[in-house]
Structures are given as C-alpha cells and as structure tokens.
Amino acid sequence: MKMILSKIAALRMKRGLGRGNLASIINVNTNTYTKMEKGVYVVSIPRLQEIADALNVNCEALLDNVDPEADYLEEQYKLAQDKLANYHELIISEQAKLIELHEKLK
C-alpha cells in the first residue's frame, strides 16, 4: 500500500495539486485526504478509482508496477494525433476552396 500511496503523492505533486485541491476534487476534507495519503486511513477501491480519475491515470496502474503516466501520455498522444488529422482535413478543405476561387477569377 505504501508504494501506491507514494505514487499518488508523486502524481498529485507533478500535477501541481495540493492535498487540499485533490481532497476537494474527491469530496473529502483535507485532513481526511492527508490521512489517506499517509496510510493512516485505508483507501477503498472506489476511493482509489476517484483519486486515479482526478489524476488522469488508470486505477490499475496505481496498483501494480506499471508506470501510471504511460496510459495518460498515450492518451494525450492519441488526442494530439486526432487534432492534427482534423487540422490537416481543414487545410485541405480550405485549399480546395482557394483553388476553386482562383479558377473562377481566371
């Protein structure tokens, strides 16, 4: 459990979130969250899922030796590829319009 809690703390800090910020996202008070992160309170699986969602990682990645950032980065890469493809389609569409206008002006 200690490894899971240290992953959560590291991800929280990497995301620029204080304990109070994450506590409010998962709807607990800061004192309760602090005790969860320090291992004083046992974190239930549903609560762990809420924390994982708040940190944009898969819950399973927190539970094993997988880098929890891997899924997040892969998802962000796919989103960036999708945006790029959309922009590419938009550029082609605009180029077609320019060619059509150019032909009309001849």
Disulfide bonds with the S-S distance in Angstrom:
none
